[in-house]
């Protein structure tokens, strides 16, 4: 009997422990990529939810303004407290805020907010540009604009209330060609910008299902995009980190701001009819960025 009790109380041998550890390590190596993919899919879904709320607010704005597209408001001259208040709420972020879009929706779940540091020029380079996985920051903008910064910068404020010391952060961009009063009206060109405003009313935005309004980006807005053609394509960034967009890209290369590896090789987009979807980077030029746009599939994008 004593031998049986001794046999039953015997612990694991070293070989048995190593086998168990090896099995656990193998299971982790198999399951971890699937778990990472599931987390990434969840964050992409959260980003799409943000953009759908933008689409709802956009539709409400258009309904309340009888289809009139928003004006482009970056600053009011002369800059006064009243003028800065107009800029804060007249710009697209303030417009969405007054239409009850939640302030937290300005941040894609795939991005982090870099703490304000006066010794830096911002997370991505000049003027507070973001990166593929980092939000842009208005803390580094001139407080004279009144749009992203009510300096001196002290705290994040994405609300419609322009509090002194508040600045905006975000992960999305507005297609400035959707604004009334947009200064660029050039025709398409393989060597120059094809940016142009759509007009005054939403009825001129056709087809609304193909026109991007809000989308993942490293900066807050843009409209100077070289169109090019299938055989003479617009220049692509050297990498998809977002940093090339912040560090002085060539002229007419605002598209470098959204050619980023944020959701794999894709970005999320809210279109002019209010719906949102995921668009592969190679297909971003198939969307209709301007009234004159020639659609084609981008080639030779960098791998990372």
C-alpha positions as protocol buffer text, in pm:
chain_id: "A"
residue {
  index: 1
  type: UNK
  ca { x: 0 y: 0 z: 0 }
}
residue {
  index: 2
  type: UNK
  ca { x: 279 y: 240 z: 84 }
}
residue {
  index: 3
  type: UNK
  ca { x: 435 y: 189 z: -259 }
}
residue {
  index: 4
  type: UNK
  ca { x: 104 y: 272 z: -430 }
}
residue {
  index: 5
  type: UNK
  ca { x: 62 y: 594 z: -230 }
}
residue {
  index: 6
  type: UNK
  ca { x: 416 y: 695 z: -318 }
}
residue {
  index: 7
  type: UNK
  ca { x: 353 y: 624 z: -684 }
}
residue {
  index: 8
  type: UNK
  ca { x: 34 y: 830 z: -688 }
}
residue {
  index: 9
  type: UNK
  ca { x: 203 y: 1137 z: -532 }
}
residue {
  index: 10
  type: UNK
  ca { x: 491 y: 1143 z: -781 }
}
residue {
  index: 11
  type: UNK
  ca { x: 521 y: 1482 z: -961 }
}
residue {
  index: 12
  type: UNK
  ca { x: 585 y: 1559 z: -1327 }
}
residue {
  index: 13
  type: UNK
  ca { x: 924 y: 1473 z: -1466 }
}
residue {
  index: 14
  type: UNK
  ca { x: 1133 y: 1738 z: -1639 }
}
residue {
  index: 15
  type: UNK
  ca { x: 1058 y: 1583 z: -1978 }
}
residue {
  index: 16
  type: UNK
  ca { x: 683 y: 1595 z: -1912 }
}
residue {
  index: 17
  type: UNK
  ca { x: 704 y: 1961 z: -1806 }
}
residue {
  index: 18
  type: UNK
  ca { x: 900 y: 2050 z: -2119 }
}
residue {
  index: 19
  type: UNK
  ca { x: 642 y: 1872 z: -2335 }
}
residue {
  index: 20
  type: UNK
  ca { x: 357 y: 2066 z: -2171 }
}
residue {
  index: 21
  type: UNK
  ca { x: 543 y: 2397 z: -2208 }
}
residue {
  index: 22
  type: UNK
  ca { x: 615 y: 2315 z: -2573 }
}
residue {
  index: 23
  type: UNK
  ca { x: 248 y: 2241 z: -2640 }
}
residue {
  index: 24
  type: UNK
  ca { x: 144 y: 2570 z: -2475 }
}
residue {
  index: 25
  type: UNK
  ca { x: 403 y: 2763 z: -2676 }
}
residue {
  index: 26
  type: UNK
  ca { x: 280 y: 2599 z: -2996 }
}
residue {
  index: 27
  type: UNK
  ca { x: -81 y: 2689 z: -2918 }
}
residue {
  index: 28
  type: UNK
  ca { x: 16 y: 3049 z: -2848 }
}
residue {
  index: 29
  type: UNK
  ca { x: 210 y: 3074 z: -3174 }
}
residue {
  index: 30
  type: UNK
  ca { x: -93 y: 2941 z: -3362 }
}
residue {
  index: 31
  type: UNK
  ca { x: -355 y: 3150 z: -3182 }
}
residue {
  index: 32
  type: UNK
  ca { x: -170 y: 3483 z: -3148 }
}
residue {
  index: 33
  type: UNK
  ca { x: -188 y: 3586 z: -3516 }
}
residue {
  index: 34
  type: UNK
  ca { x: -559 y: 3505 z: -3517 }
}
residue {
  index: 35
  type: UNK
  ca { x: -611 y: 3711 z: -3201 }
}
residue {
  index: 36
  type: UNK
  ca { x: -414 y: 4004 z: -3348 }
}
residue {
  index: 37
  type: UNK
  ca { x: -620 y: 3984 z: -3666 }
}
residue {
  index: 38
  type: UNK
  ca { x: -941 y: 3981 z: -3461 }
}
residue {
  index: 39
  type: UNK
  ca { x: -828 y: 4288 z: -3264 }
}
residue {
  index: 40
  type: UNK
  ca { x: -738 y: 4469 z: -3585 }
}
residue {
  index: 41
  type: UNK
  ca { x: -1077 y: 4383 z: -3736 }
}
residue {
  index: 42
  type: UNK
  ca { x: -1246 y: 4516 z: -3422 }
}
residue {
  index: 43
  type: UNK
  ca { x: -1055 y: 4845 z: -3447 }
}
residue {
  index: 44
  type: UNK
  ca { x: -1142 y: 4874 z: -3816 }
}
residue {
  index: 45
  type: UNK
  ca { x: -1508 y: 4823 z: -3729 }
}
residue {
  index: 46
  type: UNK
  ca { x: -1482 y: 5094 z: -3461 }
}
residue {
  index: 47
  type: UNK
  ca { x: -1331 y: 5332 z: -3716 }
}
residue {
  index: 48
  type: UNK
  ca { x: -1613 y: 5258 z: -3962 }
}
residue {
  index: 49
  type: UNK
  ca { x: -1861 y: 5331 z: -3684 }
}
residue {
  index: 50
  type: UNK
  ca { x: -1699 y: 5673 z: -3636 }
}
residue {
  index: 51
  type: UNK
  ca { x: -1726 y: 5750 z: -4005 }
}
residue {
  index: 52
  type: UNK
  ca { x: -2088 y: 5635 z: -4019 }
}
residue {
  index: 53
  type: UNK
  ca { x: -2166 y: 5884 z: -3744 }
}
residue {
  index: 54
  type: UNK
  ca { x: -1992 y: 6148 z: -3958 }
}
residue {
  index: 55
  type: UNK
  ca { x: -2218 y: 6049 z: -4247 }
}
residue {
  index: 56
  type: UNK
  ca { x: -2528 y: 6088 z: -4031 }
}
residue {
  index: 57
  type: UNK
  ca { x: -2415 y: 6432 z: -3911 }
}
residue {
  index: 58
  type: UNK
  ca { x: -2325 y: 6528 z: -4269 }
}
residue {
  index: 59
  type: UNK
  ca { x: -2672 y: 6431 z: -4392 }
}
residue {
  index: 60
  type: UNK
  ca { x: -2837 y: 6630 z: -4111 }
}
residue {
  index: 61
  type: UNK
  ca { x: -2623 y: 6934 z: -4194 }
}
residue {
  index: 62
  type: UNK
  ca { x: -2718 y: 6917 z: -4562 }
}
residue {
  index: 63
  type: UNK
  ca { x: -3086 y: 6873 z: -4475 }
}
residue {
  index: 64
  type: UNK
  ca { x: -3087 y: 7172 z: -4241 }
}
residue {
  index: 65
  type: UNK
  ca { x: -2904 y: 7387 z: -4497 }
}
residue {
  index: 66
  type: UNK
  ca { x: -3120 y: 7284 z: -4796 }
}
residue {
  index: 67
  type: UNK
  ca { x: -2836 y: 7092 z: -4959 }
}
residue {
  index: 68
  type: UNK
  ca { x: -2586 y: 7379 z: -4941 }
}
residue {
  index: 69
  type: UNK
  ca { x: -2228 y: 7255 z: -4908 }
}
residue {
  index: 70
  type: UNK
  ca { x: -2017 y: 7400 z: -4623 }
}
residue {
  index: 71
  type: UNK
  ca { x: -1796 y: 7702 z: -4676 }
}
residue {
  index: 72
  type: UNK
  ca { x: -1423 y: 7669 z: -4636 }
}
residue {
  index: 73
  type: UNK
  ca { x: -1338 y: 7845 z: -4310 }
}
residue {
  index: 74
  type: UNK
  ca { x: -980 y: 7829 z: -4188 }
}
residue {
  index: 75
  type: UNK
  ca { x: -946 y: 8171 z: -4029 }
}
residue {
  index: 76
  type: UNK
  ca { x: -1143 y: 8491 z: -3993 }
}
residue {
  index: 77
  type: UNK
  ca { x: -961 y: 8819 z: -4055 }
}
residue {
  index: 78
  type: UNK
  ca { x: -907 y: 9024 z: -3855 }
}
residue {
  index: 79
  type: UNK
  ca { x: -862 y: 8755 z: -3591 }
}
residue {
  index: 80
  type: UNK
  ca { x: -1074 y: 8841 z: -3289 }
}
residue {
  index: 81
  type: UNK
  ca { x: -1234 y: 8627 z: -3022 }
}
residue {
  index: 82
  type: UNK
  ca { x: -1560 y: 8637 z: -3216 }
}
residue {
  index: 83
  type: UNK
  ca { x: -1386 y: 8552 z: -3542 }
}
residue {
  index: 84
  type: UNK
  ca { x: -1197 y: 8266 z: -3380 }
}
residue {
  index: 85
  type: UNK
  ca { x: -1526 y: 8130 z: -3246 }
}
residue {
  index: 86
  type: UNK
  ca { x: -1668 y: 8135 z: -3599 }
}
residue {
  index: 87
  type: UNK
  ca { x: -1362 y: 7949 z: -3727 }
}
residue {
  index: 88
  type: UNK
  ca { x: -1380 y: 7692 z: -3447 }
}
residue {
  index: 89
  type: UNK
  ca { x: -1740 y: 7597 z: -3522 }
}
residue {
  index: 90
  type: UNK
  ca { x: -1751 y: 7676 z: -3894 }
}
residue {
  index: 91
  type: UNK
  ca { x: -1478 y: 7432 z: -3987 }
}
residue {
  index: 92
  type: UNK
  ca { x: -1581 y: 7073 z: -4063 }
}
residue {
  index: 93
  type: UNK
  ca { x: -1498 y: 6941 z: -3713 }
}
residue {
  index: 94
  type: UNK
  ca { x: -1710 y: 7208 z: -3551 }
}
residue {
  index: 95
  type: UNK
  ca { x: -1982 y: 7148 z: -3809 }
}
residue {
  index: 96
  type: UNK
  ca { x: -1998 y: 6778 z: -3717 }
}
residue {
  index: 97
  type: UNK
  ca { x: -1992 y: 6867 z: -3348 }
}
residue {
  index: 98
  type: UNK
  ca { x: -2293 y: 7096 z: -3379 }
}
residue {
  index: 99
  type: UNK
  ca { x: -2470 y: 6809 z: -3555 }
}
residue {
  index: 100
  type: UNK
  ca { x: -2413 y: 6596 z: -3242 }
}
residue {
  index: 101
  type: UNK
  ca { x: -2122 y: 6384 z: -3366 }
}
residue {
  index: 102
  type: UNK
  ca { x: -1945 y: 6267 z: -3049 }
}
residue {
  index: 103
  type: UNK
  ca { x: -1603 y: 6419 z: -2984 }
}
residue {
  index: 104
  type: UNK
  ca { x: -1444 y: 6076 z: -2935 }
}
residue {
  index: 105
  type: UNK
  ca { x: -1528 y: 5981 z: -3292 }
}
residue {
  index: 106
  type: UNK
  ca { x: -1251 y: 6210 z: -3419 }
}
residue {
  index: 107
  type: UNK
  ca { x: -998 y: 5941 z: -3324 }
}
residue {
  index: 108
  type: UNK
  ca { x: -958 y: 5617 z: -3517 }
}
residue {
  index: 109
  type: UNK
  ca { x: -910 y: 5324 z: -3271 }
}
residue {
  index: 110
  type: UNK
  ca { x: -590 y: 5235 z: -3460 }
}
residue {
  index: 111
  type: UNK
  ca { x: -425 y: 5565 z: -3362 }
}
residue {
  index: 112
  type: UNK
  ca { x: -267 y: 5696 z: -3043 }
}
residue {
  index: 113
  type: UNK
  ca { x: -257 y: 6056 z: -2925 }
}
residue {
  index: 114
  type: UNK
  ca { x: 94 y: 6190 z: -2872 }
}
residue {
  index: 115
  type: UNK
  ca { x: 119 y: 6406 z: -2557 }
}
residue {
  index: 116
  type: UNK
  ca { x: 172 y: 6773 z: -2623 }
}
residue {
  index: 117
  type: UNK
  ca { x: 538 y: 6867 z: -2597 }
}
residue {
  index: 118
  type: UNK
  ca { x: 650 y: 7220 z: -2679 }
}
residue {
  index: 119
  type: UNK
  ca { x: 995 y: 7092 z: -2777 }
}
residue {
  index: 120
  type: UNK
  ca { x: 851 y: 6889 z: -3065 }
}
residue {
  index: 121
  type: UNK
  ca { x: 705 y: 6996 z: -3396 }
}
residue {
  index: 122
  type: UNK
  ca { x: 431 y: 6738 z: -3361 }
}
residue {
  index: 123
  type: UNK
  ca { x: 399 y: 6361 z: -3393 }
}
residue {
  index: 124
  type: UNK
  ca { x: 466 y: 6340 z: -3766 }
}
residue {
  index: 125
  type: UNK
  ca { x: 682 y: 6642 z: -3830 }
}
residue {
  index: 126
  type: UNK
  ca { x: 585 y: 7000 z: -3913 }
}
residue {
  index: 127
  type: UNK
  ca { x: 265 y: 7159 z: -3782 }
}
residue {
  index: 128
  type: UNK
  ca { x: 149 y: 6855 z: -3588 }
}
residue {
  index: 129
  type: UNK
  ca { x: 94 y: 6609 z: -3871 }
}
residue {
  index: 130
  type: UNK
  ca { x: 11 y: 6257 z: -3759 }
}
residue {
  index: 131
  type: UNK
  ca { x: 134 y: 5918 z: -3873 }
}
residue {
  index: 132
  type: UNK
  ca { x: -34 y: 5597 z: -3983 }
}
residue {
  index: 133
  type: UNK
  ca { x: -80 y: 5497 z: -3617 }
}
residue {
  index: 134
  type: UNK
  ca { x: -73 y: 5843 z: -3456 }
}
residue {
  index: 135
  type: UNK
  ca { x: -333 y: 6120 z: -3454 }
}
residue {
  index: 136
  type: UNK
  ca { x: -260 y: 6467 z: -3588 }
}
residue {
  index: 137
  type: UNK
  ca { x: -252 y: 6744 z: -3327 }
}
residue {
  index: 138
  type: UNK
  ca { x: -363 y: 7105 z: -3349 }
}
residue {
  index: 139
  type: UNK
  ca { x: -137 y: 7196 z: -3056 }
}
residue {
  index: 140
  type: UNK
  ca { x: 140 y: 7291 z: -3298 }
}
residue {
  index: 141
  type: UNK
  ca { x: -71 y: 7514 z: -3521 }
}
residue {
  index: 142
  type: UNK
  ca { x: -72 y: 7891 z: -3500 }
}
residue {
  index: 143
  type: UNK
  ca { x: -340 y: 8007 z: -3258 }
}
residue {
  index: 144
  type: UNK
  ca { x: -426 y: 8278 z: -3512 }
}
residue {
  index: 145
  type: UNK
  ca { x: -625 y: 8030 z: -3721 }
}
residue {
  index: 146
  type: UNK
  ca { x: -881 y: 7961 z: -3451 }
}
residue {
  index: 147
  type: UNK
  ca { x: -960 y: 7625 z: -3612 }
}
residue {
  index: 148
  type: UNK
  ca { x: -737 y: 7371 z: -3438 }
}
residue {
  index: 149
  type: UNK
  ca { x: -579 y: 7574 z: -3160 }
}
residue {
  index: 150
  type: UNK
  ca { x: -693 y: 7829 z: -2901 }
}
residue {
  index: 151
  type: UNK
  ca { x: -353 y: 7882 z: -2744 }
}
residue {
  index: 152
  type: UNK
  ca { x: -148 y: 7860 z: -2551 }
}
residue {
  index: 153
  type: UNK
  ca { x: -209 y: 7487 z: -2596 }
}
residue {
  index: 154
  type: UNK
  ca { x: -290 y: 7317 z: -2266 }
}
residue {
  index: 155
  type: UNK
  ca { x: -549 y: 7043 z: -2318 }
}
residue {
  index: 156
  type: UNK
  ca { x: -735 y: 6850 z: -2586 }
}
residue {
  index: 157
  type: UNK
  ca { x: -1071 y: 7001 z: -2676 }
}
residue {
  index: 158
  type: UNK
  ca { x: -1273 y: 6842 z: -2958 }
}
residue {
  index: 159
  type: UNK
  ca { x: -1600 y: 6995 z: -2835 }
}
residue {
  index: 160
  type: UNK
  ca { x: -1796 y: 7274 z: -3011 }
}
residue {
  index: 161
  type: UNK
  ca { x: -1703 y: 7505 z: -2723 }
}
residue {
  index: 162
  type: UNK
  ca { x: -1381 y: 7694 z: -2815 }
}
residue {
  index: 163
  type: UNK
  ca { x: -1222 y: 7707 z: -2471 }
}
residue {
  index: 164
  type: UNK
  ca { x: -898 y: 7908 z: -2432 }
}
residue {
  index: 165
  type: UNK
  ca { x: -600 y: 7672 z: -2419 }
}
residue {
  index: 166
  type: UNK
  ca { x: -783 y: 7393 z: -2600 }
}
residue {
  index: 167
  type: UNK
  ca { x: -663 y: 7225 z: -2916 }
}
residue {
  index: 168
  type: UNK
  ca { x: -807 y: 6957 z: -3142 }
}
residue {
  index: 169
  type: UNK
  ca { x: -670 y: 6614 z: -3224 }
}
residue {
  index: 170
  type: UNK
  ca { x: -797 y: 6365 z: -3478 }
}
residue {
  index: 171
  type: UNK
  ca { x: -730 y: 6086 z: -3723 }
}
residue {
  index: 172
  type: UNK
  ca { x: -950 y: 6192 z: -4015 }
}
residue {
  index: 173
  type: UNK
  ca { x: -939 y: 6432 z: -4306 }
}
residue {
  index: 174
  type: UNK
  ca { x: -1199 y: 6632 z: -4496 }
}
residue {
  index: 175
  type: UNK
  ca { x: -1198 y: 6645 z: -4877 }
}
residue {
  index: 176
  type: UNK
  ca { x: -1177 y: 7021 z: -4918 }
}
residue {
  index: 177
  type: UNK
  ca { x: -1309 y: 6995 z: -5273 }
}
residue {
  index: 178
  type: UNK
  ca { x: -1649 y: 6960 z: -5102 }
}
residue {
  index: 179
  type: UNK
  ca { x: -1630 y: 7319 z: -4978 }
}
residue {
  index: 180
  type: UNK
  ca { x: -1788 y: 7628 z: -5130 }
}
residue {
  index: 181
  type: UNK
  ca { x: -1525 y: 7892 z: -5194 }
}
residue {
  index: 182
  type: UNK
  ca { x: -1243 y: 7646 z: -5245 }
}
residue {
  index: 183
  type: UNK
  ca { x: -973 y: 7844 z: -5432 }
}
residue {
  index: 184
  type: UNK
  ca { x: -854 y: 7571 z: -5670 }
}
residue {
  index: 185
  type: UNK
  ca { x: -1054 y: 7519 z: -5990 }
}
residue {
  index: 186
  type: UNK
  ca { x: -801 y: 7365 z: -6228 }
}
residue {
  index: 187
  type: UNK
  ca { x: -878 y: 7094 z: -6484 }
}
residue {
  index: 188
  type: UNK
  ca { x: -717 y: 6749 z: -6469 }
}
residue {
  index: 189
  type: UNK
  ca { x: -354 y: 6714 z: -6566 }
}
residue {
  index: 190
  type: UNK
  ca { x: -92 y: 6443 z: -6556 }
}
residue {
  index: 191
  type: UNK
  ca { x: 167 y: 6693 z: -6438 }
}
residue {
  index: 192
  type: UNK
  ca { x: -34 y: 6933 z: -6223 }
}
residue {
  index: 193
  type: UNK
  ca { x: -312 y: 6940 z: -5968 }
}
residue {
  index: 194
  type: UNK
  ca { x: -662 y: 6834 z: -6063 }
}
residue {
  index: 195
  type: UNK
  ca { x: -818 y: 6978 z: -5748 }
}
residue {
  index: 196
  type: UNK
  ca { x: -1145 y: 7161 z: -5793 }
}
residue {
  index: 197
  type: UNK
  ca { x: -1455 y: 7238 z: -5593 }
}
residue {
  index: 198
  type: UNK
  ca { x: -1773 y: 7046 z: -5679 }
}
residue {
  index: 199
  type: UNK
  ca { x: -1999 y: 7350 z: -5658 }
}
residue {
  index: 200
  type: UNK
  ca { x: -2249 y: 7500 z: -5416 }
}
residue {
  index: 201
  type: UNK
  ca { x: -2507 y: 7227 z: -5357 }
}
residue {
  index: 202
  type: UNK
  ca { x: -2496 y: 6855 z: -5289 }
}
residue {
  index: 203
  type: UNK
  ca { x: -2693 y: 6799 z: -5609 }
}
residue {
  index: 204
  type: UNK
  ca { x: -2376 y: 6888 z: -5803 }
}
residue {
  index: 205
  type: UNK
  ca { x: -2180 y: 6609 z: -5629 }
}
residue {
  index: 206
  type: UNK
  ca { x: -2223 y: 6317 z: -5867 }
}
residue {
  index: 207
  type: UNK
  ca { x: -2217 y: 6027 z: -5817 }
}
residue {
  index: 208
  type: UNK
  ca { x: -2244 y: 6087 z: -5442 }
}
residue {
  index: 209
  type: UNK
  ca { x: -2172 y: 5718 z: -5375 }
}
residue {
  index: 210
  type: UNK
  ca { x: -1819 y: 5758 z: -5520 }
}
residue {
  index: 211
  type: UNK
  ca { x: -1714 y: 6097 z: -5375 }
}
residue {
  index: 212
  type: UNK
  ca { x: -1506 y: 6075 z: -5052 }
}
residue {
  index: 213
  type: UNK
  ca { x: -1582 y: 6335 z: -4785 }
}
residue {
  index: 214
  type: UNK
  ca { x: -1419 y: 6209 z: -4460 }
}
residue {
  index: 215
  type: UNK
  ca { x: -1145 y: 5947 z: -4440 }
}
residue {
  index: 216
  type: UNK
  ca { x: -840 y: 5816 z: -4251 }
}
residue {
  index: 217
  type: UNK
  ca { x: -547 y: 6054 z: -4284 }
}
residue {
  index: 218
  type: UNK
  ca { x: -244 y: 6210 z: -4115 }
}
residue {
  index: 219
  type: UNK
  ca { x: -382 y: 6564 z: -4156 }
}
residue {
  index: 220
  type: UNK
  ca { x: -705 y: 6750 z: -4116 }
}
residue {
  index: 221
  type: UNK
  ca { x: -786 y: 6843 z: -4476 }
}
residue {
  index: 222
  type: UNK
  ca { x: -650 y: 6858 z: -4829 }
}
residue {
  index: 223
  type: UNK
  ca { x: -743 y: 6921 z: -5190 }
}
residue {
  index: 224
  type: UNK
  ca { x: -422 y: 6956 z: -5389 }
}
residue {
  index: 225
  type: UNK
  ca { x: -412 y: 6609 z: -5545 }
}
residue {
  index: 226
  type: UNK
  ca { x: -242 y: 6529 z: -5873 }
}
residue {
  index: 227
  type: UNK
  ca { x: -471 y: 6305 z: -6075 }
}
residue {
  index: 228
  type: UNK
  ca { x: -255 y: 6174 z: -6356 }
}
residue {
  index: 229
  type: UNK
  ca { x: -364 y: 5889 z: -6579 }
}
residue {
  index: 230
  type: UNK
  ca { x: -341 y: 5510 z: -6594 }
}
residue {
  index: 231
  type: UNK
  ca { x: -16 y: 5536 z: -6792 }
}
residue {
  index: 232
  type: UNK
  ca { x: 123 y: 5851 z: -6625 }
}
residue {
  index: 233
  type: UNK
  ca { x: 25 y: 5803 z: -6262 }
}
residue {
  index: 234
  type: UNK
  ca { x: 54 y: 6049 z: -5975 }
}
residue {
  index: 235
  type: UNK
  ca { x: 369 y: 6008 z: -5763 }
}
residue {
  index: 236
  type: UNK
  ca { x: 338 y: 5773 z: -5466 }
}
residue {
  index: 237
  type: UNK
  ca { x: 509 y: 5818 z: -5126 }
}
residue {
  index: 238
  type: UNK
  ca { x: 832 y: 5631 z: -5050 }
}
residue {
  index: 239
  type: UNK
  ca { x: 659 y: 5448 z: -4762 }
}
residue {
  index: 240
  type: UNK
  ca { x: 314 y: 5416 z: -4603 }
}
residue {
  index: 241
  type: UNK
  ca { x: 404 y: 5548 z: -4255 }
}
residue {
  index: 242
  type: UNK
  ca { x: 250 y: 5891 z: -4315 }
}
residue {
  index: 243
  type: UNK
  ca { x: 577 y: 6062 z: -4238 }
}
residue {
  index: 244
  type: UNK
  ca { x: 648 y: 6155 z: -4603 }
}
residue {
  index: 245
  type: UNK
  ca { x: 326 y: 6363 z: -4602 }
}
residue {
  index: 246
  type: UNK
  ca { x: 451 y: 6564 z: -4305 }
}
residue {
  index: 247
  type: UNK
  ca { x: 805 y: 6617 z: -4428 }
}
residue {
  index: 248
  type: UNK
  ca { x: 745 y: 6826 z: -4736 }
}
residue {
  index: 249
  type: UNK
  ca { x: 618 y: 6610 z: -5025 }
}
residue {
  index: 250
  type: UNK
  ca { x: 633 y: 6743 z: -5383 }
}
residue {
  index: 251
  type: UNK
  ca { x: 369 y: 6991 z: -5493 }
}
residue {
  index: 252
  type: UNK
  ca { x: 19 y: 6854 z: -5561 }
}
residue {
  index: 253
  type: UNK
  ca { x: 75 y: 6550 z: -5337 }
}
residue {
  index: 254
  type: UNK
  ca { x: -193 y: 6590 z: -5072 }
}
residue {
  index: 255
  type: UNK
  ca { x: -284 y: 6226 z: -5149 }
}
residue {
  index: 256
  type: UNK
  ca { x: 24 y: 6118 z: -4954 }
}
residue {
  index: 257
  type: UNK
  ca { x: -178 y: 6211 z: -4644 }
}
residue {
  index: 258
  type: UNK
  ca { x: -417 y: 5918 z: -4688 }
}
residue {
  index: 259
  type: UNK
  ca { x: -184 y: 5665 z: -4852 }
}
residue {
  index: 260
  type: UNK
  ca { x: -103 y: 5511 z: -4515 }
}
residue {
  index: 261
  type: UNK
  ca { x: -93 y: 5161 z: -4366 }
}
residue {
  index: 262
  type: UNK
  ca { x: -359 y: 5218 z: -4099 }
}
residue {
  index: 263
  type: UNK
  ca { x: -601 y: 4929 z: -4158 }
}
residue {
  index: 264
  type: UNK
  ca { x: -355 y: 4698 z: -4323 }
}
residue {
  index: 265
  type: UNK
  ca { x: -321 y: 4837 z: -4674 }
}
residue {
  index: 266
  type: UNK
  ca { x: -653 y: 5022 z: -4658 }
}
residue {
  index: 267
  type: UNK
  ca { x: -832 y: 5326 z: -4520 }
}
residue {
  index: 268
  type: UNK
  ca { x: -1191 y: 5382 z: -4413 }
}
residue {
  index: 269
  type: UNK
  ca { x: -1397 y: 5639 z: -4600 }
}
residue {
  index: 270
  type: UNK
  ca { x: -1729 y: 5819 z: -4556 }
}
residue {
  index: 271
  type: UNK
  ca { x: -1885 y: 5912 z: -4891 }
}
residue {
  index: 272
  type: UNK
  ca { x: -2104 y: 6205 z: -4992 }
}
residue {
  index: 273
  type: UNK
  ca { x: -2423 y: 5997 z: -4971 }
}
residue {
  index: 274
  type: UNK
  ca { x: -2344 y: 5923 z: -4604 }
}
residue {
  index: 275
  type: UNK
  ca { x: -2236 y: 5559 z: -4629 }
}
residue {
  index: 276
  type: UNK
  ca { x: -1894 y: 5438 z: -4509 }
}
residue {
  index: 277
  type: UNK
  ca { x: -1667 y: 5158 z: -4624 }
}
residue {
  index: 278
  type: UNK
  ca { x: -1312 y: 5026 z: -4636 }
}
residue {
  index: 279
  type: UNK
  ca { x: -1107 y: 5108 z: -4947 }
}
residue {
  index: 280
  type: UNK
  ca { x: -780 y: 4940 z: -5039 }
}
residue {
  index: 281
  type: UNK
  ca { x: -498 y: 5190 z: -5096 }
}
residue {
  index: 282
  type: UNK
  ca { x: -458 y: 5081 z: -5457 }
}
residue {
  index: 283
  type: UNK
  ca { x: -826 y: 5167 z: -5514 }
}
residue {
  index: 284
  type: UNK
  ca { x: -827 y: 5513 z: -5353 }
}
residue {
  index: 285
  type: UNK
  ca { x: -781 y: 5681 z: -5692 }
}
residue {
  index: 286
  type: UNK
  ca { x: -1089 y: 5501 z: -5821 }
}
residue {
  index: 287
  type: UNK
  ca { x: -1295 y: 5730 z: -5598 }
}
residue {
  index: 288
  type: UNK
  ca { x: -1403 y: 6063 z: -5747 }
}
residue {
  index: 289
  type: UNK
  ca { x: -1196 y: 6325 z: -5568 }
}
residue {
  index: 290
  type: UNK
  ca { x: -1292 y: 6619 z: -5794 }
}
residue {
  index: 291
  type: UNK
  ca { x: -1553 y: 6689 z: -6063 }
}
residue {
  index: 292
  type: UNK
  ca { x: -1287 y: 6629 z: -6331 }
}
residue {
  index: 293
  type: UNK
  ca { x: -1135 y: 6316 z: -6181 }
}
residue {
  index: 294
  type: UNK
  ca { x: -1006 y: 6036 z: -6404 }
}
residue {
  index: 295
  type: UNK
  ca { x: -1031 y: 5711 z: -6202 }
}
residue {
  index: 296
  type: UNK
  ca { x: -767 y: 5439 z: -6216 }
}
residue {
  index: 297
  type: UNK
  ca { x: -597 y: 5186 z: -5989 }
}
residue {
  index: 298
  type: UNK
  ca { x: -274 y: 5298 z: -5826 }
}
residue {
  index: 299
  type: UNK
  ca { x: 31 y: 5089 z: -5908 }
}
residue {
  index: 300
  type: UNK
  ca { x: 376 y: 5064 z: -5752 }
}
residue {
  index: 301
  type: UNK
  ca { x: 271 y: 5158 z: -5400 }
}
residue {
  index: 302
  type: UNK
  ca { x: 541 y: 5072 z: -5144 }
}
residue {
  index: 303
  type: UNK
  ca { x: 487 y: 4753 z: -4944 }
}
residue {
  index: 304
  type: UNK
  ca { x: 516 y: 4924 z: -4603 }
}
